Amino acid sequence: MSVRKAEYNLRFGKDVRARGGNTQLYTMLNGMIEAGVSKHDREMIERIIGQVTGTDRSSIPHFAQRMVANVHGIGQMALLGRVVLTSVAEPITTAVQTGRPLDALRSLALTF
């Protein structure tokens, strides 16, 4: 069990939304309606809690999720070649800050 799920269970009770939602979270959310909070606000708070805890179910269709994930992956792969250029900036910064170019070479050697 992941730490996130364990902490979620400690704070809100076991996540059993599929079986009627009898968790501490839903008891709290339903208590908000009884206390006079509008249903719209209750649903918004439920979505925020779901997004923060990572338990929110996406409403995007499965094929769209896969398409977005593929585009994201292709974008990440396209940027991989440029990552090497970012590692060159650190040794240059070291040389500028210390005023000694040999420190840049030493830092570059430690980078690789």
C-alpha positions in Angstrom: 0.0 0.0 0.0 1.3 3.4 -0.9 2.0 6.1 1.7 -0.6 8.4 0.0 -3.3 5.7 0.3 -2.4 5.0 3.9 -2.5 8.7 4.9 -5.8 9.1 3.0 -7.2 6.1 5.0 -6.0 7.6 8.2 -7.5 11.0 7.5 -10.8 10.1 5.8 -11.4 6.4 6.5 -11.2 3.6 3.9 -12.0 4.7 0.4 -15.1 2.8 -0.3 -16.9 5.2 -2.7 -18.0 2.4 -5.0 -20.0 0.8 -2.1 -22.0 3.8 -1.0 -19.5 6.3 0.2 -19.7 5.5 4.0 -16.3 7.1 4.7 -15.5 9.8 7.2 -15.0 12.1 4.2 -18.6 11.6 3.0 -19.9 12.0 6.5 -18.1 15.3 6.7 -19.3 16.4 3.3 -22.9 15.4 3.9 -22.7 17.3 7.3 -21.8 20.4 5.3 -25.1 20.2 3.5 -27.0 19.8 6.8 -25.1 22.8 8.1 -26.4 24.9 5.2 -23.6 24.7 2.6 -24.9 24.7 -0.9 -24.7 21.4 -2.9 -22.6 23.2 -5.5 -20.0 24.2 -2.9 -20.0 20.7 -1.4 -19.3 19.2 -4.8 -16.5 21.8 -5.4 -14.9 20.9 -2.1 -15.2 17.2 -2.9 -13.4 17.8 -6.2 -10.6 19.8 -4.6 -10.1 17.1 -2.0 -10.0 14.5 -4.7 -7.5 16.5 -6.8 -5.2 17.2 -3.8 -5.2 13.6 -2.5 -4.9 12.1 -6.0 -8.2 10.2 -5.8 -10.1 12.3 -8.3 -11.4 10.3 -11.2 -10.9 12.0 -14.6 -13.9 12.8 -16.7 -11.9 12.8 -19.9 -12.6 9.9 -22.2 -10.0 7.1 -22.1 -8.9 7.6 -25.8 -8.3 11.3 -25.1 -6.3 10.5 -21.9 -4.1 8.1 -24.0 -3.7 10.7 -26.8 -2.6 13.4 -24.3 -0.3 11.0 -22.5 1.3 10.1 -25.9 1.8 13.7 -26.9 3.3 14.4 -23.5 5.7 11.4 -23.9 6.7 12.5 -27.3 7.4 16.0 -26.1 9.5 14.7 -23.2 11.5 12.6 -25.6 12.0 15.6 -27.9 13.5 17.6 -25.0 15.9 14.8 -23.9 18.5 15.9 -26.4 18.5 19.5 -25.0 18.9 18.4 -21.4 22.7 18.1 -21.9 22.8 21.8 -22.7 21.3 22.6 -19.3 24.1 20.8 -17.5 26.7 23.2 -19.2 25.2 26.3 -17.5 26.1 25.1 -14.0 29.9 25.0 -14.6 29.7 28.4 -16.3 27.9 29.8 -13.3 30.6 28.3 -11.1 33.3 30.0 -13.1 31.5 33.4 -13.1 31.0 33.3 -9.3 34.5 32.2 -8.4 36.3 34.2 -11.1 38.4 31.1 -12.0 37.8 29.3 -15.3 39.5 26.2 -14.0 36.7 25.8 -11.5 34.3 25.6 -14.5 36.3 22.7 -15.9 36.4 21.0 -12.5 32.7 21.4 -12.1 32.0 20.2 -15.7 34.1 17.1 -15.0 32.1 16.4 -11.8 28.9 16.8 -13.7 29.7 13.9 -16.0 
